[in-house]
Amino acid sequence: MPKPSEGKLLYHITKTDNMPSILEHGLLPRSDVKKNGYSFSDIADQSILADREKHKSPLSQYVPFHFYPKTPFDGDVCEKYGAKNMTIIAIKRELHKTDSFSIIPTHPLHQDKPEIFPYEDGFDKVQWGILDDRDNRDYSDPEIKNACMAECLVPHKVSPSDFCTVFVPDEETKEKIMDMEHSDLISDKILINPKMFPKL
């Protein structure tokens, strides 16, 4: 896998149980999911979600992606819910060229009022030296953890047609998704790769 600074993809982890809704409605900002009353199993910490709503632009209005898999967030949710119950949706970074992606270059709660930058400006502010140093990603170090939680924000629905790859931990999860309605939208994009998931 290339260094995060040289990667071509963005990654969003979710419960596999959310995939039927995602296949039907697309990957939506949390605010749109709630507004429409769609079924959704939330894996985020509720106290953190409340803090994310305090920003000038509430972060529930975006779909968050990370710049590499196995971030601190991925580790937390895989430990809490089980890596075998998770799916990772990847999209191409180049979509930002025709869309209005934004970046928060460190953990969104690292500062009282984190700035949201246009993609190109935010990309330059990410601490790539830390993200790229795989051998020294010690998440117990607050500076490293904050840097590795940089987010790319998409301000609208991400359609299954825009998914590049859907990573799953095992054959059982792949078969589960393939049995879902609308799975034909991503049937050729599902890839079994347990190395993408922490705690496996």
C-alpha positions in Angstrom: 0.0 0.0 0.0 1.4 3.5 -0.9 2.2 6.1 1.7 -0.9 8.1 2.7 0.5 11.2 1.1 0.8 9.3 -2.2 -2.4 7.3 -2.0 -5.2 7.5 -4.5 -8.2 6.7 -2.2 -10.2 8.0 0.7 -11.7 5.6 3.3 -14.9 5.5 5.2 -15.6 2.7 7.7 -19.1 1.6 8.7 -21.0 -1.4 10.0 -21.8 -3.9 7.4 -25.4 -3.8 8.7 -25.6 -0.3 7.3 -24.9 -1.5 3.7 -28.5 -2.1 2.7 -29.4 1.5 3.4 -26.2 2.7 1.8 -26.9 0.7 -1.3 -30.4 2.0 -1.5 -29.9 5.7 -0.6 -26.1 6.3 -1.0 -23.6 7.1 1.6 -25.1 10.2 3.2 -24.1 12.9 5.7 -25.4 12.0 9.1 -27.8 15.0 9.1 -29.5 13.7 5.9 -29.8 10.2 7.3 -31.6 11.5 10.4 -33.7 14.0 8.4 -35.0 11.2 6.2 -35.4 8.6 9.0 -33.3 6.0 7.3 -32.1 3.0 9.2 -28.6 3.5 10.5 -26.4 1.9 13.1 -24.2 4.7 14.4 -20.6 3.7 15.4 -19.5 7.2 16.4 -19.1 8.2 20.1 -22.2 10.3 20.9 -20.3 12.8 23.1 -17.9 13.4 20.2 -20.8 13.8 17.8 -22.2 16.5 20.0 -18.9 18.4 20.0 -18.7 18.1 16.2 -22.0 20.0 15.9 -20.6 23.0 17.7 -18.5 24.1 14.7 -19.5 27.0 12.4 -20.3 24.3 9.8 -21.8 21.3 11.7 -19.8 18.3 10.7 -23.0 16.2 10.4 -23.5 17.9 7.1 -20.6 16.0 5.6 -19.6 12.5 4.9 -16.2 12.0 6.6 -13.3 10.1 5.0 -9.8 9.3 6.2 -6.6 9.2 4.2 -5.6 5.7 5.1 -7.2 2.6 6.7 -6.5 1.5 10.3 -6.7 5.0 11.7 -7.2 5.4 15.5 -10.9 5.7 14.8 -10.9 2.4 12.8 -9.1 0.7 15.7 -11.6 2.0 18.2 -14.7 0.9 16.3 -13.3 -2.5 15.3 -12.4 -3.2 18.9 -15.9 -2.1 20.1 -18.0 -3.7 17.4 -15.7 -6.4 16.0 -13.7 -6.0 12.8 -15.7 -8.8 11.2 -18.8 -6.7 11.4 -17.3 -3.8 9.5 -17.0 -2.7 5.9 -14.7 0.0 4.4 -15.9 2.1 1.5 -13.2 3.7 -0.6 -13.6 6.5 -3.2 -11.0 8.0 -5.5 -9.3 11.2 -4.2 -9.4 12.6 -7.7 -13.1 13.2 -7.3 -12.2 16.4 -5.5 -11.2 17.9 -8.9 -14.9 18.0 -10.0 -16.4 18.3 -6.5 -16.3 20.5 -3.4 -14.3 18.3 -1.0 -12.9 20.0 2.1 -10.2 18.9 4.6 -9.7 19.3 8.3 -5.9 18.7 8.6 -5.9 17.4 12.2 -8.5 15.7 14.5 -11.6 17.9 14.2 -11.8 18.3 18.0 -8.1 19.1 18.4 -8.9 22.8 18.4 -11.9 24.7 19.7 -12.7 25.9 16.2 -11.0 23.8 13.6 -10.7 25.3 10.2 -12.2 23.6 7.2 -10.1 24.2 4.2 -10.7 23.7 0.4 -9.2 20.3 -0.6 -5.9 21.6 -2.1 -5.2 24.0 0.8 -6.1 21.5 3.4 -4.0 18.8 1.7 -0.9 21.0 2.1 -1.6 21.4 5.8 -1.9 17.7 6.7 1.1 16.5 8.6 2.1 13.9 6.0 5.4 13.2 7.7 3.5 11.7 10.6 0.9 9.9 8.5 3.6 8.3 6.3 5.7 7.0 9.1 4.0 3.7 9.5 6.6 2.3 11.8 6.2 5.1 14.4 2.5 5.6 14.4 2.1 5.5 18.2 -1.5 6.5 18.8 -0.8 6.9 22.5 1.1 10.0 21.5 -1.6 12.8 21.2 0.3 14.7 18.5 0.5 11.6 16.3 -3.1 10.6 17.0 -4.4 14.1 16.2 -2.4 14.2 12.9 -3.6 10.8 11.8 -7.3 11.8 12.3 -7.2 14.3 9.5 -10.5 14.2 7.6 -11.6 14.8 4.1 -15.2 16.0 4.1 -17.8 15.4 1.3 -20.8 17.8 1.6 -23.4 15.5 0.0 -24.4 12.0 -0.9 -21.8 9.6 -2.3 -23.5 7.3 -4.7 -22.5 3.6 -5.0 -21.5 4.4 -8.5 -18.7 6.5 -7.1 -17.4 3.8 -4.8 -14.0 2.6 -6.1 -13.6 -0.4 -3.8 -15.6 -1.9 -0.9 -13.3 -3.7 1.4 -14.6 -6.6 3.6 -12.7 -8.7 6.1 -13.8 -12.1 4.9 -15.8 -14.2 2.5 -18.8 -14.4 4.9 -19.1 -10.6 4.8 -18.8 -10.5 1.0 -21.6 -13.1 0.7 -23.8 -11.1 3.1 -23.4 -8.0 1.0 -24.0 -9.9 -2.2 -27.3 -11.1 -0.9 -28.5 -7.5 -0.3 -30.9 -5.7 -2.6 -29.0 -3.5 -5.0 -25.7 -5.4 -4.5 -25.4 -5.4 -8.3 -24.3 -1.8 -8.0 -21.0 -2.8 -6.3 -20.7 -6.6 -7.0 -17.5 -6.1 -9.0 -16.0 -3.7 -6.4 -16.0 -5.9 -3.3 -12.6 -7.0 -2.2 -11.7 -9.3 0.7 -8.7 -7.9 2.5 -8.5 -8.6 6.2 -5.3 -6.5 6.4 -7.4 -3.4 6.0 -9.0 -3.9 9.4 -7.5 -3.4 12.8 -7.9 -6.2 15.4 -7.9 -9.0 12.9 
